Amino acid sequence: MTILIIGGAAQGKSAFARTLSPEQDIIDDLHVRMQQAMRDKTPLPNASDFVGKTIVCQEVGGGVVPMDAQEREWRECTGRLCCDIAAQADRVYRVYCGIATCIKGAS
């Protein structure tokens, strides 16, 4: 089962992921992995890399648009990757203030 968990910084995403998938390795901070891949000029992750996994990603598209072109590109790539993962995911959750809301699939 593929599960995507999104939300703002320090909102309880990782703790929620551990309650859903205590036996599974959780891919935490997908946004950081994307940033590292772009910085290191290694192949960018794609949605097929995450089939059957629980993925946690901080929402990066809200707020002020960065002046720096690389930061804008990183936000764009991360957002598009999350869209692709969400499209194939069995469940998608948004977590705010430690409260999870299922936005795709059964809750």
NORGI-V515024 format. One record per pair of residues at least 4 apart in sequence whose C-alpha atoms are under 6 Angstrom apart, sorted by the first residue. I is the first residue (numbers start at 1). GAP is how many residues later the second one is. Records with the same first field share a line. If there is no record, write none. Layout:
# NORGI-V515024
I->GAP ; GAP
This chain:
# NORGI-V515024
1->51
2->49 ; 50 ; 51 ; 52 ; 87 ; 88
3->51 ; 86 ; 88 ; 89
4->50 ; 51 ; 88
5->51 ; 87 ; 88 ; 89
6->50 ; 51 ; 52 ; 88
7->51 ; 52 ; 87 ; 88
8->50 ; 51
11->85 ; 86 ; 87
12->86
13->82
18->4
26->28
27->28
28->28
29->27 ; 28
30->27
31->26
36->4
37->4 ; 5 ; 7
47->37 ; 38
60->15
66->6
75->4
82->4
85->4
90->15
91->13 ; 14
92->10 ; 11 ; 12
93->8 ; 9 ; 10
94->6 ; 7
95->4 ; 5
102->5
